[in-house]
C-alpha cells in the first residue's frame, strides 16, 4: 500500500483574495502578475518589457535566447548534439530561430542562431548552418499548433531523463512544483528519435494547452510566451524531477510523502506561474551569465 498522503493543513491565506475550489474555475477577485510577489512600493526593474518596434523585440529575444543556452550550459544540460531551443520570430511569426547542430550551449552567441521557416529552409538573415532534424520536427509542429507558444525548450537532462522513465506526472510536493499544477502532462508513446513529421505532430497534440510535457523515456519539454518563461520552466522542471526522485527514494525507505492539497496548489500556481512572473524568474540567471561571460553571448 502506498504511503502517500494528502496533508490537510491551513494554507494561511484567509486574508488573501478569494480563490476557486478547483483549477477548472477562474478567480474573480485577484489578478496574476509579478505585483503579487514584489513588495515595498517601488517599481520592480525586471518586469517583462514592452518594445517600440518589432526589430527591437527581435534583438531582445535573440539575446535572451543565447543567454538561455549559456544558462543551460552552466547547469550541465548539454548532451552531445542533442537539445534545442526555438523562438518564434516577432517580425515573421511563421518562422522561428533555433540553435545550430553541434554548437555547445556554453559557446552560443546571438550570431550562431539559425532562422528557419516552417518548411525547413534556412533563411539568409541568420547563421548559415545546419540544424537538428529532430529539433525542427518537434519545434515546427509546436509553433504551428500553439499560436501563443513563442518559445520551446527541450534537452536531455539527467533528472528529466530519469523521471521520464516512470511515465508519471510530477507530484505537488512543494511550492515550486505547484508552478506545474494541472499544466503539465506525459507523452507515453516513445517512438524513437523524432525524425518524422508524424511524431512531431503527436508531441504537439499531446502537449495540448499545457506549459510542459514529460516525454516518457526521453526527457522534458517546456514552452512559454517568451524564451525567458520557457527557459525558467525548464530549469525548474529539471530541479523538480531531481527532488521527486529523492522523495521517491525516501518513501521507499519508509518516510511517507505529503502531497499539497488542490486548493493550496492552485493558489500557489495562480500567483507564481503566469507569463510575466515566470519572465522575471529567469532574469537572475540571465544577469549572472552577462557577468560571468562579460556579455560575450550578445555578439
C-alpha angles and dihedrals in degrees: 000000000000117000092209113126137176112239109222104203134141112272091211097228102114090126093052125094114283118274134199121260093232137033091243091071126073122232112246104194107042136058130219121238144098089284086081090065104031117085136178106068095265132112114268108233099208099061120137104278131236119223132218093209139016089241090058090049091050093052092049090047094051093047092051091044091055088045090053090056090051090051091049090049093050090050092051100249096138118109112176110288093333122113136057144193122201132189127192113241111246093210097048107021092187088070134058143195124241139168123271118252113266101012110130113240091234091059098047120130133177089255090058095061119108125221113213136174128224091268093056097255114150107232121223099236093067136055112305098230139118119263135211110281093212090048092054093047092051101041098041091057093044092054092046094048097044116043089183092056107092097161138031132184128198131162139142107264125176099241094036091055092045096050092042089065089072095056090221136129118242119269119237092248100148145001095277093051088057090071085077096046108147088339102093132064143178128252103208101178103089105187100176126262109348104251100136133069093234093062091048090051092050091051091051091049092049092051090058110164095333129122095225143015132203108219105212113240088000120064145255136318127187133183138195149165088258134028087243092059094046093045095048091048089052094052089046094048092049090052091044090054088052091053092045091054091050091049091049090055092048091050090053086055090057105269110130114225122225119222119210110244119248098253094052092042092053093045089055093044093050094051099042110028107061120117095255095050093044089051090056092047091064096051098083090057091045092050090049090055090052089054097042095047099035085240091297093147092063091073 
